[in-house]
Amino acid sequence: MKITAITIIAILISIVTLGVLGVYTVSAESDQNSAHEMNLIADDEKKSLDAHLISLEQSVSMVAHIAGDMLDNNSSVVNKDTLLGNCTPEQAEQCRAYLARHGETIREAYSSVANHTSGVVTYYYCMNPEVAPPEFGFFYSKVGTKDFEKQEPLDAKTLDPNDIEHYTWYFTPIERGKACWLGPYLAHFLNEAWTVSYVTPIYQDGVLLGVLGMDILLDTMIDQIKDIQIYDTGFVCLLDGEGRILHHPDYETGSYPEEASDMLSMDMFQQPSSAGKLLRYNAHGEERQLAFSTLANGMKLVAVAPVREITESQRHLTQIIVFVAVILLAFFTIFTPLFMRVVTRPLQRLTAASQRLADGDYDVELDYEGKDEVGVLTDAFRRMRDHLKLYIGDLNSRASTDALTGVKNKSAFDADALHLNEGIARGWPEDMPMFAIAMFDCNRLKVINDEHGHDRGDLYLRRACQTICDTFAHSPVYRLGGDEFAVLLEHGDYLRREELVETFREQADKANAAATAPWERVDLAMGVAEFDPTSDESVEQVLHRADELMYLDKRLYKLSLK
């Protein structure tokens, strides 16, 4: 009886230990995967918003560079003396005439750039009243209109330097002496609309000529994220650089995170991102999890989802583990004493195997096939092992598979890129295949979503993805963001990359010719870049080139529509 009791206790301990460790392993794995997935969501949405912000910043920088080159090339006419009146009347008149031409040239350059910068609602050149009249500058706006329309030039003489809330766009870049992001602030020239600006002061020979700037409405940024749904009821919100709420489904602009939960604070958002951390808090009677990233202009994009939705698969697996454990406990408590002599030896093997399972070895061999209780126990352990292996594999698969299209996601791409980067770091061994990256971006997705609904937009994305998969059938396809896909070309597909690109365009044209609705079309911008072992140091460099070529193709597509 003592041996039987000890054996029963050992079996019970093994089952309970395995169940507890299984639940703990699933919980730990789920927490890690949820933090990783939430941070991926935040990073992906950040890239979508940053595309507009970076484009705006590059546009202003480009025009500022043009202005600087023009002034440097005419420094004999426009310099500190002529600008401040320390010159002859003839020199002063020449300087004034040049500034008028300078303003017109910058206006023409700005007009071309602004028309190709997504999201921009105004662009302007506000002249320093000490060196030039306001009409030498310009101000264009398309708020309430389709195209940019000329407005009355901004007059810096009328601006109050003490009213930073409204006039920060002019005085702050002058105070800092360099280009900077500003806002959101209430723009007086946009009927007190919340506005985000990128502005830069223009100097010549140490004298301020004026301020160049472009604006995007805060509502434009909010429109891109307000309909995003994470899991079933999760959402995306927007904070300013100091952590104040700019957009939240439950709170007004200007609120503080502490109003949503006493577990939140503005200090939590002072880092560049949540960096894979598990950040949880309680709000409205439920536990939530968040992740955040910092936009190019310093604002914070925050992804939020209820923990119960994130951990739903974990709870299901835990219930299975507990159920199986309870069944096993009941079974062996009743039948072990009756078959003790028969099961002692195989039971020892089973105990050792269960210990390996408890240690996380889900490939442990359970080969006992006896037609007795130990055989049943072994089979139950085998099924539990298979369930654990299946569900943990499913958790890992969810972290690397895009739910909408079924192709690999950004996490899987990062893992594959890490493998390639390790090869690059080793000097690209001869057994490593050459590769190329093809980037794709769905044109007109926002239009389809807005005009036909997100269900049609999803059909449009899946059709585009299927065409990519059909063409590049032997290469992994990844969904990197909302409307962006990538293909990693190796081996035969790498050698046939030009042929495959042409085949893809033919398939797209064929699909578009047969399409009877916008969401049945395959309108994709594409860019392909090859890895160069003599100059490339990482996969990211190849991806960047492919991305640039893709956006060039996208711009050509937009120009073709005009």
C-alpha positions as CSV (number, residue, x, y, z in Angstrom):
1,M,0.0,0.0,0.0
2,K,2.9,2.3,0.8
3,I,4.4,1.8,-2.7
4,T,0.9,2.2,-4.2
5,A,0.3,5.4,-2.3
6,I,3.7,6.8,-3.2
7,T,3.1,5.9,-6.8
8,I,-0.3,7.6,-6.8
9,I,1.2,10.7,-5.2
10,A,4.0,10.8,-7.7
11,I,1.5,10.5,-10.6
12,L,-0.7,13.2,-9.2
13,I,2.3,15.5,-8.6
14,S,3.4,14.9,-12.2
15,I,0.0,15.7,-13.6
16,V,-0.4,18.8,-11.5
17,T,3.1,19.9,-12.2
18,L,2.6,19.4,-15.9
19,G,-0.7,21.3,-15.8
20,V,0.7,24.2,-13.8
21,L,3.8,24.5,-15.9
22,G,1.7,24.2,-19.1
23,V,-0.6,27.0,-17.9
24,Y,2.4,29.1,-16.8
25,T,4.2,28.5,-20.2
26,V,1.1,29.4,-22.1
27,S,0.6,32.5,-20.0
28,A,4.2,33.6,-20.4
29,E,4.2,32.9,-24.1
30,S,0.9,34.7,-24.5
31,D,2.2,37.8,-22.6
32,Q,5.3,37.9,-24.7
33,N,3.4,37.5,-27.9
34,S,0.8,40.1,-27.0
35,A,3.4,42.7,-26.1
36,H,5.2,42.0,-29.4
37,E,2.0,42.1,-31.4
38,M,0.7,45.3,-29.8
39,N,4.1,47.0,-30.4
40,L,4.0,45.8,-34.1
41,I,0.5,47.3,-34.5
42,A,1.7,50.6,-33.0
43,D,4.8,50.6,-35.2
44,D,2.9,49.8,-38.4
45,E,0.3,52.6,-37.8
46,K,3.2,55.0,-36.9
47,K,4.8,54.3,-40.3
48,S,1.5,55.2,-42.1
49,L,1.3,58.6,-40.3
50,D,5.0,59.2,-40.6
51,A,4.8,58.8,-44.4
52,H,2.7,62.0,-44.5
53,L,4.8,63.8,-41.9
54,I,8.2,62.9,-43.5
55,S,6.9,63.8,-46.9
56,L,5.8,67.3,-45.6
57,E,9.2,67.8,-43.8
58,Q,11.1,66.8,-47.0
59,S,9.0,69.2,-49.1
60,V,9.8,72.2,-46.8
61,S,13.4,71.2,-46.6
62,M,13.7,71.0,-50.4
63,V,12.2,74.5,-50.9
64,A,14.4,75.9,-48.1
65,H,17.4,74.4,-49.8
66,I,16.4,76.1,-53.1
67,A,15.9,79.4,-51.3
68,G,19.3,79.1,-49.7
69,D,21.1,78.3,-53.0
70,M,19.4,81.3,-54.7
71,L,20.4,83.7,-52.0
72,D,24.0,82.4,-51.8
73,N,24.4,82.8,-55.6
74,N,23.2,86.4,-55.3
75,S,25.1,87.5,-52.1
76,S,26.5,90.5,-53.9
77,V,22.9,91.9,-54.3
78,V,21.3,90.5,-51.1
79,N,23.5,90.7,-48.1
80,K,23.5,92.2,-44.6
81,D,24.2,95.7,-45.7
82,T,21.6,95.8,-48.5
83,L,19.0,94.1,-46.4
84,L,19.5,96.6,-43.4
85,G,19.8,99.7,-45.6
86,N,23.5,100.3,-45.1
87,C,24.0,100.8,-48.8
88,T,23.3,103.2,-51.7
89,P,19.8,103.8,-52.9
90,E,20.7,102.0,-56.1
91,Q,21.9,98.9,-54.2
92,A,18.8,99.0,-52.0
93,E,16.5,99.1,-55.1
94,Q,18.4,96.2,-56.6
95,C,18.0,94.2,-53.4
96,R,14.3,94.9,-53.3
97,A,13.8,93.9,-56.9
98,Y,15.7,90.7,-56.3
99,L,13.6,89.9,-53.2
100,A,10.5,90.2,-55.3
101,R,11.8,87.8,-57.9
102,H,13.1,85.5,-55.1
103,G,9.6,85.3,-53.6
104,E,8.0,84.5,-56.9
105,T,10.6,81.8,-57.7
106,I,10.1,80.2,-54.3
107,R,6.3,80.4,-54.8
108,E,6.6,78.4,-58.1
109,A,8.9,75.8,-56.5
110,Y,6.6,75.5,-53.5
111,S,3.5,75.1,-55.7
112,S,5.0,72.1,-57.5
113,V,6.2,70.4,-54.3
114,A,2.9,71.1,-52.4
115,N,0.7,69.5,-55.0
116,H,2.7,66.3,-54.6
117,T,2.8,66.3,-50.8
118,S,0.0,64.2,-49.2
119,G,-2.2,65.8,-46.5
120,V,-0.9,69.4,-46.8
121,V,-3.6,72.1,-46.5
122,T,-1.4,75.3,-46.6
123,Y,2.0,76.4,-47.6
124,Y,3.5,79.9,-47.1
125,Y,6.4,82.2,-47.1
126,C,6.0,85.0,-44.5
127,M,8.5,87.8,-45.0
128,N,10.3,89.6,-42.2
129,P,8.7,93.1,-42.3
130,E,12.1,94.7,-41.5
131,V,13.5,93.6,-44.8
132,A,10.6,93.1,-47.2
133,P,6.8,93.9,-47.5
134,P,4.4,91.0,-47.0
135,E,3.4,90.8,-50.7
136,F,6.9,89.5,-51.5
137,G,5.8,86.4,-49.8
138,F,2.7,84.2,-50.4
139,F,0.1,82.1,-48.6
140,Y,-1.9,79.3,-50.3
141,S,-4.6,77.2,-48.8
142,K,-7.0,74.4,-49.9
143,V,-9.1,74.2,-46.8
144,G,-12.6,73.7,-48.0
145,T,-11.4,73.5,-51.7
146,K,-10.0,70.8,-53.9
147,D,-7.0,72.8,-55.1
148,F,-4.7,75.3,-53.5
149,E,-6.0,78.9,-53.7
150,K,-4.0,82.1,-53.3
151,Q,-4.8,83.9,-50.0
152,E,-3.8,87.3,-48.7
153,P,0.0,87.1,-47.8
154,L,0.7,86.7,-44.0
155,D,1.8,90.0,-42.5
156,A,4.3,89.4,-39.6
157,K,3.7,93.0,-38.4
158,T,0.3,92.0,-37.2
159,L,1.5,89.1,-35.2
160,D,1.7,89.3,-31.4
161,P,4.9,87.7,-30.1
162,N,3.2,87.1,-26.8
163,D,0.4,85.1,-28.3
164,I,2.4,81.9,-28.8
165,E,-0.8,79.8,-28.8
166,H,-1.7,81.2,-32.2
167,Y,1.5,82.6,-33.7
168,T,4.1,79.9,-32.7
169,W,4.5,79.0,-36.4
170,Y,6.4,82.3,-36.9
171,F,8.1,83.1,-33.7
172,T,9.3,79.7,-32.5
173,P,11.5,78.8,-35.5
174,I,13.0,82.2,-35.3
175,E,13.7,81.7,-31.6
176,R,15.2,78.3,-32.2
177,G,17.1,79.4,-35.3
178,K,16.3,76.2,-37.2
179,A,13.6,74.1,-38.8
180,C,11.2,72.4,-36.4
181,W,7.9,70.7,-35.9
182,L,5.2,72.6,-34.1
183,G,1.7,71.8,-32.8
184,P,-0.9,70.9,-32.6
185,Y,-1.9,74.6,-32.1
186,L,-4.9,76.8,-33.0
187,A,-3.9,78.4,-36.3
188,H,-5.4,81.9,-36.7
189,F,-5.2,81.7,-40.5
190,L,-7.2,78.4,-40.5
191,N,-10.2,79.6,-38.5
192,E,-8.7,78.3,-35.2
193,A,-8.4,74.8,-36.5
194,W,-5.9,72.4,-34.7
195,T,-2.9,72.4,-36.9
196,V,0.5,70.7,-37.1
197,S,3.3,72.6,-38.9
198,Y,6.8,72.1,-40.2
199,V,8.5,75.5,-40.5
200,T,12.0,76.8,-41.1
201,P,13.5,80.3,-40.9
202,I,15.3,81.6,-44.0
203,Y,18.4,83.7,-43.3
204,Q,20.9,85.5,-45.6
205,D,24.1,86.8,-44.2
206,G,22.7,86.5,-40.6
207,V,19.6,88.5,-41.4
208,L,16.1,86.9,-41.2
209,L,14.3,87.1,-44.6
210,G,11.2,85.2,-43.5
211,V,9.6,81.8,-42.5
212,L,8.7,79.0,-44.8
213,G,6.1,76.5,-43.7
214,M,3.6,73.8,-44.5
215,D,0.6,72.7,-42.4
216,I,-1.4,69.6,-42.0
217,L,-4.7,69.5,-40.0
218,L,-4.8,67.4,-36.9
219,D,-8.2,66.1,-38.1
220,T,-6.4,64.7,-41.2
221,M,-4.1,62.6,-38.9
222,I,-7.0,61.5,-36.8
223,D,-9.0,60.4,-39.8
224,Q,-6.3,57.9,-40.6
225,I,-6.5,56.2,-37.2
226,K,-10.1,56.8,-35.8
227,D,-11.6,53.7,-37.6
228,I,-8.8,51.3,-36.8
229,Q,-10.1,48.4,-34.7
230,I,-7.7,46.2,-32.8
231,Y,-9.1,42.7,-32.0
232,D,-12.8,43.3,-31.3
233,T,-13.0,46.6,-29.4
234,G,-9.4,47.9,-29.3
235,F,-8.5,51.3,-30.8
236,V,-5.7,53.7,-31.6
237,C,-5.4,57.1,-29.9
238,L,-3.1,60.1,-30.4
239,L,-1.1,62.1,-27.8
240,D,1.0,65.2,-28.1
241,G,4.7,65.2,-27.3
242,E,4.0,65.9,-23.6
243,G,1.5,63.1,-23.3
244,R,-1.8,65.1,-23.5
245,I,-4.6,63.4,-25.3
246,L,-5.3,64.7,-28.9
247,H,-7.6,61.9,-30.0
248,H,-9.4,59.2,-27.9
249,P,-12.8,57.6,-28.4
250,D,-13.8,58.4,-24.8
251,Y,-11.9,61.6,-23.9
252,E,-11.8,65.2,-25.3
253,T,-8.7,66.9,-26.8
254,G,-6.5,68.3,-24.1
255,S,-7.3,65.6,-21.5
256,Y,-4.6,63.9,-19.6
257,P,-3.9,60.1,-19.4
258,E,-4.6,60.2,-15.6
259,E,-8.2,61.0,-16.5
260,A,-8.5,57.6,-18.2
261,S,-6.9,55.6,-15.4
262,D,-4.9,56.4,-12.2
263,M,-2.4,53.8,-13.5
264,L,-1.5,56.0,-16.4
265,S,0.7,59.1,-16.4
266,M,2.2,61.5,-18.9
267,D,5.7,60.3,-17.7
268,M,4.9,56.9,-19.2
269,F,5.0,58.4,-22.7
270,Q,8.3,60.3,-22.5
271,Q,10.3,57.4,-24.0
272,P,10.5,57.0,-27.8
273,S,8.3,53.8,-27.6
274,S,7.1,51.1,-25.3
275,A,10.0,49.0,-26.7
276,G,8.3,45.6,-26.3
277,K,7.2,46.2,-22.7
278,L,4.0,44.8,-21.3
279,L,2.0,47.9,-20.3
280,R,-1.3,47.2,-18.6
281,Y,-3.9,49.4,-16.8
282,N,-7.5,49.4,-15.7
283,A,-10.2,51.6,-17.2
284,H,-14.0,51.4,-17.3
285,G,-13.9,48.2,-15.2
286,E,-11.6,46.2,-17.6
287,E,-7.9,45.5,-17.9
288,R,-6.3,46.9,-21.0
289,Q,-2.9,46.7,-22.6
290,L,-1.2,49.4,-24.6
291,A,1.8,50.0,-26.8
292,F,3.1,53.3,-28.2
293,S,5.5,54.8,-30.8
294,T,6.7,58.3,-31.4
295,L,5.8,60.0,-34.7
296,A,8.3,62.0,-36.7
297,N,6.9,65.2,-35.2
298,G,7.1,64.0,-31.6
299,M,3.5,63.1,-31.2
300,K,2.7,59.6,-29.6
301,L,0.6,57.0,-31.4
302,V,-0.9,54.6,-28.8
303,A,-2.5,51.2,-29.6
304,V,-5.0,49.9,-26.9
305,A,-6.9,46.6,-26.6
306,P,-8.7,44.8,-23.7
307,V,-6.5,42.1,-22.2
308,R,-9.4,39.6,-22.3
309,E,-9.5,39.8,-26.1
310,I,-5.7,39.5,-26.4
311,T,-5.6,36.5,-24.1
312,E,-8.6,34.7,-25.4
313,S,-6.6,31.8,-27.0
314,Q,-4.6,31.5,-23.8
315,R,-7.8,31.1,-21.7
316,H,-9.1,28.4,-24.1
317,L,-5.8,26.5,-24.0
318,T,-5.7,26.8,-20.2
319,Q,-9.2,25.3,-20.0
320,I,-8.1,22.4,-22.1
321,I,-5.1,21.8,-19.9
322,V,-7.1,22.0,-16.7
323,F,-9.8,19.7,-18.2
324,V,-7.3,17.1,-19.3
325,A,-5.5,17.3,-15.9
326,V,-8.8,16.8,-14.0
327,I,-9.7,13.8,-16.1
328,L,-6.2,12.3,-15.6
329,L,-6.3,12.9,-11.9
330,A,-9.7,11.2,-11.6
331,F,-8.6,8.3,-13.7
332,F,-5.4,7.5,-11.9
333,T,-6.9,8.0,-8.4
334,I,-9.4,5.2,-9.1
335,F,-7.5,2.7,-11.2
336,T,-3.8,2.9,-10.2
337,P,-4.1,0.7,-7.1
338,L,-5.7,-2.1,-9.2
339,F,-2.9,-2.3,-11.7
340,M,0.1,-1.3,-9.6
341,R,2.1,-4.5,-10.3
342,V,1.6,-4.2,-14.0
343,V,2.3,-0.5,-14.4
344,T,5.3,0.0,-12.1
345,R,8.0,-0.4,-14.7
346,P,6.4,1.6,-17.6
347,L,5.2,4.1,-15.0
348,Q,8.8,4.9,-14.2
349,R,9.5,5.7,-17.8
350,L,6.3,7.7,-18.0
351,T,7.3,9.8,-14.9
352,A,10.7,10.6,-16.5
353,A,8.9,11.6,-19.8
354,S,6.5,13.8,-17.9
355,Q,9.4,15.5,-16.2
356,R,10.8,16.4,-19.6
357,L,7.4,17.7,-20.6
358,A,7.3,19.8,-17.5
359,D,10.7,21.2,-18.6
360,G,9.2,22.3,-21.9
361,D,10.5,19.4,-24.1
362,Y,7.4,18.9,-26.3
363,D,9.2,16.5,-28.6
364,V,9.7,13.9,-25.8
365,E,9.1,10.3,-27.0
366,L,6.1,8.6,-25.5
367,D,6.4,5.1,-27.1
368,Y,4.7,2.8,-24.6
369,E,1.9,1.0,-26.4
370,G,0.6,-1.4,-23.7
371,K,-3.1,-2.2,-23.6
372,D,-3.4,-1.2,-20.0
373,E,-3.9,1.8,-17.8
374,V,-0.3,2.9,-18.3
375,G,-0.8,2.7,-22.0
376,V,-3.9,4.9,-21.6
377,L,-1.9,7.3,-19.5
378,T,0.9,7.4,-22.0
379,D,-1.6,8.1,-24.8
380,A,-3.2,10.9,-22.7
381,F,0.2,12.4,-22.1
382,R,1.0,12.0,-25.8
383,R,-2.3,13.9,-26.7
384,M,-1.6,16.5,-24.0
385,R,1.9,16.9,-25.5
386,D,0.5,17.3,-29.0
387,H,-2.1,19.8,-27.7
388,L,0.5,21.9,-26.0
389,K,2.8,21.7,-29.1
390,L,-0.1,22.5,-31.4
391,Y,-1.5,25.5,-29.3
392,I,2.0,27.0,-28.6
393,G,2.7,26.6,-32.3
394,D,-0.6,28.3,-33.0
395,L,0.4,31.2,-30.7
396,N,3.7,31.5,-32.5
397,S,1.9,31.3,-35.9
398,R,-0.5,34.1,-34.9
399,A,2.5,36.3,-34.1
400,S,3.9,35.7,-37.6
401,T,0.8,35.4,-39.9
402,D,-1.4,38.2,-41.2
403,A,-5.0,37.5,-40.2
404,L,-6.6,39.2,-43.2
405,T,-4.5,37.7,-46.1
406,G,-3.0,34.6,-44.6
407,V,0.6,35.6,-45.7
408,K,3.5,36.3,-43.4
409,N,3.4,39.5,-41.4
410,K,6.0,42.1,-40.3
411,S,7.1,40.0,-37.4
412,A,8.0,37.1,-39.8
413,F,9.8,39.5,-42.2
414,D,11.9,40.9,-39.3
415,A,12.8,37.3,-38.3
416,D,13.8,36.4,-41.9
417,A,15.7,39.7,-42.2
418,L,17.6,39.0,-39.0
419,H,18.7,35.6,-40.5
420,L,19.9,37.4,-43.7
421,N,21.6,40.1,-41.7
422,E,23.5,37.5,-39.8
423,G,24.8,36.2,-43.1
424,I,25.7,39.7,-44.2
425,A,27.6,40.3,-41.0
426,R,29.6,37.1,-41.6
427,G,30.7,38.4,-45.0
428,W,28.0,36.7,-47.0
429,P,29.2,33.0,-47.2
430,E,29.1,31.3,-50.5
431,D,26.3,29.0,-49.4
432,M,24.0,32.0,-48.8
433,P,21.8,32.8,-51.8
434,M,21.6,36.2,-53.4
435,F,18.3,38.0,-52.9
436,A,16.2,40.9,-53.9
437,I,13.2,42.5,-52.3
438,A,10.0,43.6,-54.2
439,M,7.9,46.2,-52.4
440,F,4.2,46.7,-53.3
441,D,1.7,49.4,-52.2
442,C,-2.0,49.3,-52.9
443,N,-3.1,52.4,-54.8
444,R,-6.5,54.0,-53.9
445,L,-7.1,51.8,-50.9
446,K,-8.3,54.8,-48.9
447,V,-10.7,55.8,-51.7
448,I,-12.2,52.4,-51.8
449,N,-12.5,52.3,-48.0
450,D,-14.2,55.7,-47.9
451,E,-16.5,55.2,-50.9
452,H,-17.3,51.5,-50.7
453,G,-16.6,50.5,-47.1
454,H,-13.8,48.6,-45.4
455,D,-15.2,45.2,-46.4
456,R,-14.6,46.1,-50.0
457,G,-11.2,47.5,-49.0
458,D,-10.4,44.1,-47.5
459,L,-11.5,42.3,-50.7
460,Y,-9.2,44.7,-52.6
461,L,-6.3,43.9,-50.3
462,R,-6.8,40.1,-50.5
463,R,-7.1,40.3,-54.3
464,A,-3.9,42.2,-54.6
465,C,-2.2,39.8,-52.2
466,Q,-3.4,36.8,-54.2
467,T,-2.1,38.2,-57.4
468,I,1.3,38.7,-55.8
469,C,1.3,35.2,-54.3
470,D,0.3,33.7,-57.7
471,T,3.1,35.4,-59.5
472,F,5.8,34.9,-56.9
473,A,4.6,31.4,-56.0
474,H,8.1,30.2,-54.9
475,S,9.0,33.2,-52.7
476,P,7.7,34.2,-49.2
477,V,5.1,37.1,-49.3
478,Y,4.8,39.5,-46.3
479,R,2.2,42.1,-45.4
480,L,4.3,44.8,-43.8
481,G,1.5,47.3,-43.1
482,G,-2.0,48.3,-43.9
483,D,-1.5,48.4,-47.7
484,E,2.1,47.4,-48.1
485,F,3.4,44.0,-49.2
486,A,6.9,42.7,-49.7
487,V,8.4,39.6,-51.5
488,L,11.8,38.1,-50.7
489,L,13.2,36.8,-54.0
490,E,15.8,34.0,-53.7
491,H,17.1,31.1,-55.8
492,G,15.1,30.6,-59.0
493,D,12.8,33.6,-58.4
494,Y,15.8,35.8,-57.9
495,L,17.3,34.7,-61.2
496,R,13.9,35.3,-62.9
497,R,13.0,38.5,-61.1
498,E,12.7,40.6,-64.2
499,E,10.5,38.0,-65.9
500,L,8.4,37.7,-62.8
501,V,8.0,41.5,-62.5
502,E,6.8,41.6,-66.1
503,T,4.5,38.6,-65.5
504,F,3.0,40.5,-62.4
505,R,2.3,43.6,-64.5
506,E,0.6,41.4,-67.2
507,Q,-1.5,39.7,-64.6
508,A,-2.4,43.0,-63.0
509,D,-3.4,44.4,-66.4
510,K,-5.4,41.3,-67.2
511,A,-7.2,41.6,-63.8
512,N,-7.9,45.3,-64.3
513,A,-9.3,44.7,-67.8
514,A,-11.7,42.2,-66.4
515,A,-12.6,44.2,-63.3
516,T,-16.2,45.4,-63.0
517,A,-15.7,47.2,-59.7
518,P,-12.9,49.2,-58.1
519,W,-12.2,46.6,-55.5
520,E,-11.7,43.9,-58.2
521,R,-8.8,45.8,-59.7
522,V,-5.1,45.2,-58.9
523,D,-3.6,48.7,-58.7
524,L,-0.2,48.3,-57.1
525,A,2.9,50.5,-57.0
526,M,6.0,48.3,-57.2
527,G,9.7,48.7,-56.6
528,V,12.4,46.0,-56.8
529,A,15.9,46.3,-55.3
530,E,18.7,43.7,-55.4
531,F,21.2,43.0,-52.6
532,D,24.7,44.2,-53.4
533,P,27.2,42.4,-51.2
534,T,29.9,45.0,-52.0
535,S,27.9,47.9,-50.5
536,D,24.9,46.7,-48.6
537,E,25.4,46.2,-44.9
538,S,21.8,45.1,-44.0
539,V,18.5,44.0,-45.4
540,E,17.1,47.3,-44.4
541,Q,19.2,49.1,-47.0
542,V,17.8,46.9,-49.8
543,L,14.3,47.4,-48.4
544,H,14.8,51.1,-48.3
545,R,15.8,51.2,-52.0
546,A,12.9,49.0,-52.9
547,D,10.6,51.3,-50.9
548,E,11.9,54.4,-52.7
549,L,11.4,52.8,-56.1
550,M,7.9,51.8,-55.1
551,Y,7.0,55.4,-54.0
552,L,8.5,56.7,-57.3
553,D,6.2,54.3,-59.1
554,K,3.3,55.4,-56.9
555,R,4.0,59.1,-57.7
556,L,4.2,58.3,-61.5
557,Y,0.8,56.5,-61.1
558,K,-0.7,59.6,-59.4
559,L,0.7,61.8,-62.2
560,S,-0.8,59.5,-64.8
561,L,-4.3,60.0,-63.3
562,K,-4.1,63.8,-63.8
